[in-house]
Amino acid sequence: MLLYCFRGIVGEGLTPEMMAKLGGIAARHFIDEGHTQICTAGDYRVSTPGLRAALMGGLASGGMTVHDCGALPSGAIAAWTKHTGMPGCMVTASHNPPEWNGVQFMEPDSHIWWPELEDAAKASLAEPFAWPAWDQGGQIEPLDGILDAYIDWLVAMATPAGTLKVVLDPGGGVAIPAAKIALERLGMEVHSINDEPDGHFKTRPSEPREEYLKDLQRAVVENGADIGIAFDGDADRIVTFDEKGNYVLPDYTIELLCRTQREPGPAVINVGVSLHTMAAIEEMGFEIIPCRWGQTFIAQLIKDNNAVFSAEPDGHFGFPELSLRGDAVASAVLLTSALTHEQRSYSEVIGDMPAINIINDRVEWDGDFINCADELQAWLGEHFDDVQRLHDRLIMAIRADAKLIARQSPFDSTLRLSAESYGDVPPEEWLTSIKKIVLG
């Protein structure tokens, strides 16, 4: 079974044969839209070169000129797509384990395929496919220079007011070498760990969760660094640590980015971002456009509202002048630039912000959220002023002193819960109540 962005376990749901056929299906779509060229890139996963070769073969056999851009951060290929007006695709499974892979197709404005288009392509995989005639195929051509152009764009966006000592943990992913080069171009002193391409993610898992980043915490302190930054495998998410090695909630980095690196305007902000952060950036003059999880939904709202920024609470931050998706390398460049304007330590900056009393929890669960969603929604309605069913597997409840979110991941059935509270009921108690209803 293939999930969002055609993700699956290689050799099971995801095979070279499927990727070749998917390339032909995508080629037909893009050619019907009037596009005959496409740029392709991938991450460092062991399976990526073979799968990407099969995909490029399908795209070329389907009639497109295919530009092979090699291994790049997902933000780089997205930015190139938007700047050139050429469709693109990135072979990656982002933060998933090494046995997974997938592909993200992007329209010429860098918008990742929306569910209806992706579902139509998946349905076509189950049907016979009529390939173009033998003499109507396209070419596969190498394309260099994208990384250099991307770094130039990043450096031009930043407005540093000084320099910092930074420790990077790319986790063996495609933030290598872009993040280090870009930060050094800005004058930052950069130290790196886990900075060799690693398609097996042997040094740490691809997902940059706090519990996987102990080496980065230690390296920040040992090197006397001002900030530590970790990336996921395709470099669209960041996690940061202060100079003491303390984990920094991404909500705080959202506020810090908005202070000096974004001009006020519409901002597409995921509903999981804290109440305090929402209030802080509204005070700066930003108009909050609330959004559910998912890069494609965020992209649509960016376009609909001419937004200047996007953010999710897991470290996806987007800068629409670059592309319509989250970009961790750009985030690292702009966040370090923002911190130089503060002229004080990262921990002091965070310490002066209002405390965020929020707990995010993950529960490995093989149940179906739909079976208990009505009961949970009714219970929340008894305690909260505003209860919203944002989709079948996502419920949010808000009142003046608290916000609760319950959702089920489309990737692994994991139950994800968030409780934020500043009233008499602590977040732990809200979480206990939700779990009792959902898990029994």
BELTAQUI-V177498 format. One line per field, one symbol per residue. phi: phi as a letter, one per 40 degrees, with the letter a starting at -180 (. if undefined). psi: psi as a letter, one per 40 degrees, with the letter a starting at -180 (. if undefined). A space follows every 50 residues. Layout:
phi = ???
psi = ???
//
This chain:
phi = .cbdffcaccgbcbbdccccccccccdccccccgbbbabbaaccddccdc cccccccccccchccbcccgcacdccccccdcccgbdaabcabfccdccc aiabcbcccgccdcdcccccccccccbdbccccdcbcbbbbcbbgccccc cdccccccbcbibbcbbbbcggcccccdccccccccgccbbbbfbbdacb fccacccccdccbcccdccccccfccabbbbccbgbbbbbbcccgccbdd dccdccdccbbbcdicbcbdccccdccdcccccchcccbcacchccccdc cdccbfcbaaabcchcbbbcccacbcacccccccccccccccfacdcccc cccdcbcbbbbbbcabcbddcbccccccccccbbcbbbccadbabbbbad baabbbabcccbgdcbbbbbabbcccdccccdcccccccg
psi = hhahffiihhecdhidddddddddddddddddeeheiihiiiaeideddd dddddddddddeeihhhheahiiddddddddddefhiiihhifbeiidei aahhihieeehihidddddddddddeiihhiiideeiaihhihieddddd dddddddigieaiihhhigefeaeeheddddddddeeihhiiiffhhgee fddiidhgideefdddddddddefidihhiiadefeiiiiiaeeehhhhd dddddddddeehhiahhhhieeiidddddddddeeihhhiiiihdddddd ddddefieiiiieeehhigdddieiihdddddddddddddddfiiddddd deihhhgihhihhhheahddeedddddddddeeidhhhgdadfhhhhiad eihihhihhedeehhhihhhieadhidddddddddddde.
//
